[in-house]
Every structure is written in structure tokens, then in C-alpha cells.
Amino acid sequence: MTETTGEEIFNYITNTHPKQKILAISKTLTYNHTFTCEECAKLFNRRLLLKPLNVGQLLAYIQNFNKLICKYSSESNEILEIMEDILKQFIYYSYDKEKKEIIKNKNIGTDIRDL
């Protein structure tokens, strides 16, 4: 499915069945340009999963959909909970838990794509 097709389906469901359960699977935290995380949490019945994810993670979200909040919404409010997922998008960096800081991985050259 293309991004445009996915957006069309997303908008159709939003306009016709706003409380329909939706698992949005995206490469970024901003999977939709229309609604903020806070609006999705208040108005809709959605959860966001970041790629890459494995089958076990997907199955857990499907089975426990009603018990889970979207961990990327403002209701979660815990950046450390999502740090691992965020850093999957920035492969040249990691999080040092002891120092509580994001650091550039050693032996990695400068890569303009990461900027």
C-alpha cells in the first residue's frame, strides 16, 4: 500500500467511523498531518506502532488493544519509554542510561542523511 492510499483509508475511517480501532504502523512519530497525539487520544481509538516491529509486538497490541494507551501520545508522557523506538530512526546514536544522554555511536563517520 502506498502512503497516499494509506492516508485516504485513514481519512475515510476518520470521517465515517471515528471510534473505529486503528493500529497505525509508521516509520515516524508523525504518521498523520491532521491530528496531534493528544487529539487522537481524546477523539479517536488509535494506537501508533513504529517500524520496525516484530510479529510478537504486533500481536500483543492487537490482543491488548483496549488496555493500552498509545505510548507515543501525550498521555504516556515518559520519553524514556519510547527512547529505544525513537533511536531506531537514528541509527548512528544511542542512549546512555547512566549519563542520561543521547550519544553518537563510536566508529561511525559523519553521515549527512542522519541530519
N, C-alpha and C positions, 0 to 999 in steps of 0.2 A: 504494500500500500504506500502510496506517495504521501508526502507531508500535506499536500493540498487536499487529497482525498480524506485523510485523517481529520483535518480541520473542518471540512464540510460535514463529516459524520458527527464530529464533536458539536458543531453549531446546530445541526438538525436536532440532536438529542437534547441539547440545552433549551432550544425553543419549544420542543414538543413534550418532553418528559423531563423537566429539570431535576427531579429527585431520583432519576434512574441511576443505579450504581454503575460507576465507571472507574476502571483502573487505567489511568493514562500512563503509558510507558514512553519515556523520553530520554534523550541524551543530555538535556539541560533542565535546570530548575524552573525555567520559564517556558513551559510547554504550551501555554496559551497566552495570546497577547491581549485578550479581552478582560480576563478576570485575575485579580490578585489571589494569593493563597488564602487570605482572610475572607474574601468574598466567596471563594469556593467552599470553604469550611462552613460558612453561615448559610449560603443559599443552595448548595448542591451536595450530592452524596458521592464524592470523588476521593480517590487516593492517587498519589503520584509515585511511580516507581522509576528509579533512574537506571538506565542501561550502563554497564552490562549487569544483568541479573541472571541467576540460575533458576532452574525449574523449581527447586525447593523453596526459594524465596517467593516466586510467583504463586505456587500452590498455597503457601502459608497465608499470603494476602487474600487469596480467593476464599479459603476456608474460614478465615477470621475477619472478613471484611467489616462486619458490623461492630466488632470490638476494637478496631484500630482507628486511630486518627491518622491523617496524612502526616507523616513525620516531618515533612517539609513545610507544613503550614505554620502560621504564627502561634497556633495553639501549642505546638510542641515546644517551641522556644528554647531548645537546647542545641546549640551549634555543635557541641562535641558529639552528639548523637548522629549527626549527618556528615561529620568531617570526612570519614572514610569514603562515603559516596561522592562528596564534592571533589575530593582529591583524585578520584578515578578519572575525572575530566582533565586533570593537570598532572600528567604522568611524571613530570620532572620534579615534583615536590612531594613532601611527606610531612606528617605532623609529629613533632617531638612532644610526647606526653609529659615528660619530666620538665622540659623547659617551657611547655605550653606555647609553642610557636610553630609556624609553618616554615620549613626549611627546604632549600634546594638540595636535591639528591646529589651525592658525591659522584665524581667521574662522569658527569653529564655536561656536555658542551652547551653553549648558548643556542637555543632554538627559537627562532623568531615566531614560529607557529604558536608557541605557548603564550606569547604576549597577547 
